[in-house]
Amino acid sequence: MSPHREPVSGIGEGLTWLADPRYVSDQIPVGMIIIDENLHILDLNHAGLSILGATEGDDGAISLRYPLGDVVKPDGTLFAKDELPLVVTLRSGEERHGVLMGTSNLHRARRWILVDTTPVALTDSTRGALASFVDISEAYRGRLALELINAVNHIVMNARDEDECLQDICEAFISPGNYALAWVGVAAPDVDGVDVLCAAGARDYLTEGMISWWGTEDSGRGPTGTALRTGETQTCENLPDKAVLATWRERATKYGLGSSVALPFSYRGQRACLTVYSADRFWFDEMTVHSLESVVREMSFGLNHVRSVQQLAAAFDGTLGALSEMTERRDPYTAGHQSRVGILSAAIATRLGLGDDVVQLIQRSAEVHDIGKVAVPTEILTRPGRLSAVEFDMVKTHCEVGHDILMRASLPWPIADVAWQHHERADGSGYPLGLMLSAISPPARIVAVADVVEAMTNHRPYRPGLGLEEALGEIRAGAGIRYDADVASVCLTLFAEGFSFDAVARE
């Protein structure tokens, strides 16, 4: 850094650069900044310049494209100048540790920094303050996204009613999601408007003005209308300044809404959209939008699940029992395999806190997960010794065949998905599609673990049973790698507590 900078204006109220010797090193990868008792910035190293989104010219002048006053808390509200950790330390002489602050870089995307401050004595014996800070944007946004996805997964796995499921998901965006408003709308039939199905947060925002979606009116050019019309995700930054209509800009300011994303999906055959608002003007970067699109996919799975459960016929159990029996009659060496996998899957699902209806569906899905083996020649299924590569490839087809059979039977979610995905692995090493964990449905993750334990424990034509300890050792070694970590942990706990296939079957 240049040891003799000229003062630069426009950086923030009460903050200017002074011509002063360098205090902190440009070789340190952590951002560092020093201010004096007059709130003058004395030094900022290169890492700090990068994190804060500043640039340094050839003459040592600093260009900062946003005011230092544009610093927000995790809830999206602005830090007052006297709340900034550097200022607090300067005034009180007390250190501050782990303060989370959101600021902007040159591209206006919010960056989150973790700040520590300490008082320092300057060379002229006056008082100053030093801050060190690191960019944790990716980790912070990832943690919030994971919490939201987990909350939505829990909702959809326990849902019994579609409308209640949608409302609960909107509520999850407010807490734990920490968003300001979330609502679901559908394109109203025969008119230009959008019907609001459910909302949470700043609901009053939705009562002030019509939202359209055909685009024939100005109100149809907003994120929600455009998403409904095009079927593509739409984002809008800085709503108080850049919303399409002046009335929307005024309302965004009134209700403290900074930015939004509109995520289209299909609901009961209609065009629908989940629109989410943050108090932060620059919250919806590419990573955040991608995670929210994953949430919408989970939500769609859940709504399909609820609808399917409501359509379940009284003969459901008998139909699945017949399918399971048909599979095991062709393969006497694995007789009882699907039933035992169902027992363990149900026990795991129950311990994970899933509702009774979902537990039952997961158990039924496990009881027919190998139905596709009806397409594999019996001599291959019952043949002792190792299979050739060609023969093993033929056995692998049972996943896709089972999925096709169960889909044609119009059985409810997740039965066909489990048949298709029970050999997928979290690290992408499974088959038939090589899916990663996020793409594997939660019920299939459960059945995958139960299937491995049962298969390794018991005898097969090509090998004797390996025993329970070796089976549990495989789950323990693969937890968080090949298998869902939570599912693996629950499975191991159940057996540590004395779980037994035979004991449960006799109950």
Helices and strands as residue ranges (DSSP letters): E 31-36, E 41-44, H 46-52, E 54-56, E 62-64, G 81-83, H 85-92, E 96-104, E 110-121, E 127-135, H 137-158, H 162-174, E 181-187, E 194-201, G 203-207, G 218-221, H 223-230, E 234-236, H 239-242, H 246-255, E 259-267, E 270-278, H 286-310, H 316-330, G 332-334, H 337-351, H 356-367, G 371-375, H 378-381, H 389-396, H 398-408, H 415-421, G 437-439, H 442-457, H 468-478, H 485-496, H 501-506
